[in-house]
Structure formats: structure tokens, C-alpha cells
Amino acid sequence: MLPRPKEVKPLNDFRLQVLFDNGETKIYDMSKLIEEPFYRKLKISTCLILLK
């Protein structure tokens, strides 16, 4: 059975810390994907939030 995400925390530089239901924790670097058209709006939204 594949572990399922239980908790996700945003980190600096477009990284995510993911805790899985089996207790394993991984950090995913999303910085390359954030340049893709599908994710680009997230980058813009993040920049706007940081400016507030």
C-alpha cells in the first residue's frame, strides 16, 4: 500500500515538507515546477502574499 500524505508544510524557496501516514517525512523541491504554466499562478500568489 502506498503511503498517503497526512500533513504538508510550506518551506522557503518553494519547498514542501510532507508527512506521510507511515511516519515518513520528505521534502520536495517545487522550484522547477513553479515555472511551468500550470503552477505559475501559485508563484504570483505567493509573491503577493509576501508583499502584504
MODELLER restraints for C-alpha pairs under 7 A, 6 or more apart:
rsr = mdl.restraints
at = mdl.atoms
rsr.add(forms.Gaussian(group=physical.xy_distance, feature=features.Distance(at['CA:3:A'], at['CA:20:A']), mean=5.90, stdev=0.5))
rsr.add(forms.Gaussian(group=physical.xy_distance, feature=features.Distance(at['CA:3:A'], at['CA:21:A']), mean=5.93, stdev=0.5))
rsr.add(forms.Gaussian(group=physical.xy_distance, feature=features.Distance(at['CA:3:A'], at['CA:22:A']), mean=6.05, stdev=0.5))
rsr.add(forms.Gaussian(group=physical.xy_distance, feature=features.Distance(at['CA:4:A'], at['CA:20:A']), mean=5.39, stdev=0.5))
rsr.add(forms.Gaussian(group=physical.xy_distance, feature=features.Distance(at['CA:4:A'], at['CA:21:A']), mean=5.61, stdev=0.5))
rsr.add(forms.Gaussian(group=physical.xy_distance, feature=features.Distance(at['CA:5:A'], at['CA:18:A']), mean=6.46, stdev=0.5))
rsr.add(forms.Gaussian(group=physical.xy_distance, feature=features.Distance(at['CA:5:A'], at['CA:19:A']), mean=5.91, stdev=0.5))
rsr.add(forms.Gaussian(group=physical.xy_distance, feature=features.Distance(at['CA:5:A'], at['CA:20:A']), mean=4.33, stdev=0.5))
rsr.add(forms.Gaussian(group=physical.xy_distance, feature=features.Distance(at['CA:5:A'], at['CA:21:A']), mean=6.17, stdev=0.5))
rsr.add(forms.Gaussian(group=physical.xy_distance, feature=features.Distance(at['CA:6:A'], at['CA:19:A']), mean=5.57, stdev=0.5))
rsr.add(forms.Gaussian(group=physical.xy_distance, feature=features.Distance(at['CA:6:A'], at['CA:20:A']), mean=5.00, stdev=0.5))
rsr.add(forms.Gaussian(group=physical.xy_distance, feature=features.Distance(at['CA:6:A'], at['CA:21:A']), mean=5.42, stdev=0.5))
rsr.add(forms.Gaussian(group=physical.xy_distance, feature=features.Distance(at['CA:7:A'], at['CA:18:A']), mean=5.83, stdev=0.5))
rsr.add(forms.Gaussian(group=physical.xy_distance, feature=features.Distance(at['CA:7:A'], at['CA:19:A']), mean=5.07, stdev=0.5))
rsr.add(forms.Gaussian(group=physical.xy_distance, feature=features.Distance(at['CA:7:A'], at['CA:20:A']), mean=6.93, stdev=0.5))
rsr.add(forms.Gaussian(group=physical.xy_distance, feature=features.Distance(at['CA:8:A'], at['CA:16:A']), mean=6.57, stdev=0.5))
rsr.add(forms.Gaussian(group=physical.xy_distance, feature=features.Distance(at['CA:8:A'], at['CA:17:A']), mean=5.68, stdev=0.5))
rsr.add(forms.Gaussian(group=physical.xy_distance, feature=features.Distance(at['CA:8:A'], at['CA:18:A']), mean=4.56, stdev=0.5))
rsr.add(forms.Gaussian(group=physical.xy_distance, feature=features.Distance(at['CA:8:A'], at['CA:19:A']), mean=6.37, stdev=0.5))
rsr.add(forms.Gaussian(group=physical.xy_distance, feature=features.Distance(at['CA:9:A'], at['CA:16:A']), mean=5.71, stdev=0.5))
rsr.add(forms.Gaussian(group=physical.xy_distance, feature=features.Distance(at['CA:9:A'], at['CA:17:A']), mean=5.12, stdev=0.5))
rsr.add(forms.Gaussian(group=physical.xy_distance, feature=features.Distance(at['CA:9:A'], at['CA:18:A']), mean=6.53, stdev=0.5))
rsr.add(forms.Gaussian(group=physical.xy_distance, feature=features.Distance(at['CA:10:A'], at['CA:16:A']), mean=4.74, stdev=0.5))
rsr.add(forms.Gaussian(group=physical.xy_distance, feature=features.Distance(at['CA:10:A'], at['CA:17:A']), mean=6.39, stdev=0.5))
rsr.add(forms.Gaussian(group=physical.xy_distance, feature=features.Distance(at['CA:11:A'], at['CA:17:A']), mean=6.83, stdev=0.5))
rsr.add(forms.Gaussian(group=physical.xy_distance, feature=features.Distance(at['CA:13:A'], at['CA:31:A']), mean=6.77, stdev=0.5))
rsr.add(forms.Gaussian(group=physical.xy_distance, feature=features.Distance(at['CA:14:A'], at['CA:29:A']), mean=6.40, stdev=0.5))
rsr.add(forms.Gaussian(group=physical.xy_distance, feature=features.Distance(at['CA:14:A'], at['CA:30:A']), mean=5.32, stdev=0.5))
rsr.add(forms.Gaussian(group=physical.xy_distance, feature=features.Distance(at['CA:14:A'], at['CA:31:A']), mean=5.20, stdev=0.5))
rsr.add(forms.Gaussian(group=physical.xy_distance, feature=features.Distance(at['CA:15:A'], at['CA:27:A']), mean=6.68, stdev=0.5))
rsr.add(forms.Gaussian(group=physical.xy_distance, feature=features.Distance(at['CA:15:A'], at['CA:28:A']), mean=5.52, stdev=0.5))
rsr.add(forms.Gaussian(group=physical.xy_distance, feature=features.Distance(at['CA:15:A'], at['CA:29:A']), mean=4.47, stdev=0.5))
rsr.add(forms.Gaussian(group=physical.xy_distance, feature=features.Distance(at['CA:15:A'], at['CA:30:A']), mean=5.43, stdev=0.5))
rsr.add(forms.Gaussian(group=physical.xy_distance, feature=features.Distance(at['CA:15:A'], at['CA:31:A']), mean=6.97, stdev=0.5))
rsr.add(forms.Gaussian(group=physical.xy_distance, feature=features.Distance(at['CA:16:A'], at['CA:27:A']), mean=5.50, stdev=0.5))
rsr.add(forms.Gaussian(group=physical.xy_distance, feature=features.Distance(at['CA:16:A'], at['CA:28:A']), mean=5.18, stdev=0.5))
rsr.add(forms.Gaussian(group=physical.xy_distance, feature=features.Distance(at['CA:16:A'], at['CA:29:A']), mean=6.61, stdev=0.5))
rsr.add(forms.Gaussian(group=physical.xy_distance, feature=features.Distance(at['CA:17:A'], at['CA:25:A']), mean=6.93, stdev=0.5))
rsr.add(forms.Gaussian(group=physical.xy_distance, feature=features.Distance(at['CA:17:A'], at['CA:26:A']), mean=5.77, stdev=0.5))
rsr.add(forms.Gaussian(group=physical.xy_distance, feature=features.Distance(at['CA:17:A'], at['CA:27:A']), mean=4.38, stdev=0.5))
rsr.add(forms.Gaussian(group=physical.xy_distance, feature=features.Distance(at['CA:17:A'], at['CA:28:A']), mean=6.46, stdev=0.5))
rsr.add(forms.Gaussian(group=physical.xy_distance, feature=features.Distance(at['CA:18:A'], at['CA:25:A']), mean=5.57, stdev=0.5))
rsr.add(forms.Gaussian(group=physical.xy_distance, feature=features.Distance(at['CA:18:A'], at['CA:26:A']), mean=5.33, stdev=0.5))
rsr.add(forms.Gaussian(group=physical.xy_distance, feature=features.Distance(at['CA:18:A'], at['CA:27:A']), mean=6.16, stdev=0.5))
rsr.add(forms.Gaussian(group=physical.xy_distance, feature=features.Distance(at['CA:19:A'], at['CA:25:A']), mean=4.46, stdev=0.5))
rsr.add(forms.Gaussian(group=physical.xy_distance, feature=features.Distance(at['CA:19:A'], at['CA:26:A']), mean=6.69, stdev=0.5))
rsr.add(forms.Gaussian(group=physical.xy_distance, feature=features.Distance(at['CA:33:A'], at['CA:39:A']), mean=6.73, stdev=0.5))
rsr.add(forms.Gaussian(group=physical.xy_distance, feature=features.Distance(at['CA:34:A'], at['CA:40:A']), mean=5.49, stdev=0.5))
rsr.add(forms.Gaussian(group=physical.xy_distance, feature=features.Distance(at['CA:34:A'], at['CA:43:A']), mean=6.25, stdev=0.5))
